[in-house]
Structure formats: C-alpha cells, structure tokens
Amino acid sequence: MTDQPEEIRVLTAADLPALERMEIELFGAAAWSPESLASEIVGPGRWYVGAVVGGELVGYAGLWFDGFDAQVMTIGTDERFQGRGLGRRMLDNLLDHARTVGAAVVLLEVRVDNDPAIQLYESVGFERLGMRRAYYQPGNIDAWTMRLDLRGREEPA
C-alpha cells in the first residue's frame, strides 16, 4: 500500500457512493443520510476534500466558513489507511482554506475518547475550550470544544 499514489482533492458528486460507505463505517447510526451528504459537500461556505490512495477515496474532511469563523465539520479516514498522515494532510488543507477565505478562528468538537484526533488537533495548535456534555454522537459521549486562532499566526512550515 505504501507505493500507491496519494492525493488530497476537492470532493465532487462522483465521490458520493464512497463517501456514503465511509460515513456509515466511521459513524454507524450517526452517519449522515445520502441526501444530507450530497447537499453538505456543495453547501454555501462549505469546503470538503478527500484523501485518495491508488485512485480510491479513503478519507474526507470538511470545513464550514460563516464569514468570520470556520468550523471543522468532520475528518475521517478509512481504518485501512489510518496512521499514514492522511488526516493531518486533510486538516492542513482545511486550515489553508480557512486562511485563504480570511477566517479569524477555527473551531471544532471532538469526542473526549478520541485520543488520536485530540493529539492531531493539539499538534497544530488547537486549544481545548471546554467540554460539551452528551455530544450528539451515539451513546451521549462528551466532546471537547477546541479552538485555533488564525489571527497573527503564520502558516506552519
């Protein structure tokens, strides 16, 4: 698998079948419906990218920009491809886009038991703001709310 070409690119309607499959695998009962996914990836202020390995969509990430702040909507990578840095590359793409559109701050919520994601976000400078109780995911697991201030921050090397 390591010699397969990898790319991060903007999602299109042609990616919906693979996106639906991954959404169900990653989020189970909390997965977005196909209709919601279709409207979300092209919605106003939305920026969705995918990780492609060997021609297969194996990860996706999304950002929403409201004119001032941006919010990471999701980052997910197929289990077969986790640990290869694809999540970081997609996050970097989202943050680059947030800077391009002039976002002052990037916000997100992440389950308190998702240590790899928490480490990823903290590694690029996100700070924990507080805990959201009974997060919307199945099981009412709590989530950290996190924030990255882009004002005055230079792009990472």
N, C-alpha and C positions, 0 to 999 in steps of 0.2 A: 504494500500500500504506500510506502514512503516515496516511491518513484513516480507516483501519479501526479500529473499537474494539478495545482491548486489555484483557485482564484476567488476573489470576493467581488460580487457584481450586484447591480440593482435587480430586484425581483420583478418579474413580469407575470401576466396572467397565465402564461405557459407553465409557470412553476407551481400553480395551484395544486395539482394532484400530489406532488412530492411534499409540498407544504402541509397539506391536509394530513398525510401519513405521519409526518414528523410531529405535528401538533398533537395527534392522538397518542403517539408513542411517548412523548415527553410529558404531556399534561393530562392524559386519560380523560376522566369525566369532566375536567375543567377546560378541555380543548374548545377552541372557538369553532363555530359552525363554518362550513364551506362558504356560506353567504357572507358571514362576518369577515372571514379571511380575505375574500375577494374585494370587499369594499375597503377594508383596512389598508391593504398594501398600496392602494391608489388614492386614499383619502386626503383631504386638504391638510397640509402641514406634515404629512407622513413621509418617512424615508425608510424603506425596507431593503435590506441587502441579504444576499445569500452566499454561503460558502459552498463552492463547487470543487469536488475532487474527482478527477478522472471522468468528467462530464456529468457526474451525479450531484444533485443538490443534497448536501449533508448537514446544513446548518442555516439558520436565519436569524436576523436581528432587526429590530425596528425602533424608530425614534419619532416622536411627535413634537413639533415646534408650534407654540401658540403665539409667536411674535415677540416673546421676551425670554421665557424659559423653555427648555427642551426636556422631554421625559423619555427615558429608555423604556420602551413598551415590552420588549422581550429580547432575550438572547438564548438560543437553544442549538445544541449540536447533537446529531445522531450519536448514540452511545459508541458505535464502532469507531468514531473519529474523534472522541474526546481525548484531551491530553496532547493534542498536536498544535495547539496555539491558535486554532481557528476562532474560538470565542474572543480571544484578545484582538485578533485582526479585525473581526467584525465590530467589536467595541471601538477600536481605533478609528474605523471608518465612520461610525456613528458620531464620535466626538469631532472628527474632522468636519463632518457635515454640520454639526451644531455650531462650530466656529464659523464656517462659511456663511451660514444664514444669520449670524450675529446673536446667537443665544448667549445670555449672560450666565446662566446656570443650567446644569443638567441634573435632573432628579431621577430617582428610581426607587423601587421597592423590591426586596429580595427576601425569600424565606430565611428565617433565623437558622434553619438547619442545613442550609446550602453553603457549606464552608468553601468549596472551590469558587463559587460565584462571588462570595464576600471577599475572598482573597484577591480575585481578579479585580473587582471594583476598587478595593483599597490600594492595590498596586499602582493604579493610575491616579490616585489622589482623592477618591470619593471618601467622604466622612460620614459616619453614622450620625443621624439627627435624633432618632428615637425609634421606638418600637410601635408598630401598628398591631393591635390585638385582633385576633380572629380574622386574619388575612383572608381574602376571598378564595383561596385555593381549597381543595377538599381537605377536610379534617380540621379546618379553622386554625391552621398553624400560623403563628405570629410572623411578622415580617419586619426587617429593618428598613426604615426610610433612610436614603442616603443622598448626598448632595456633592456636586463638584462645581466649584465656582470657576468659570472660564474668564472672568474679567481680570485682566492683567497677567494671566497665565500664558506662558509660551507653549507652543506645541512640543510634546515630548520628542526627544532625539530618536 
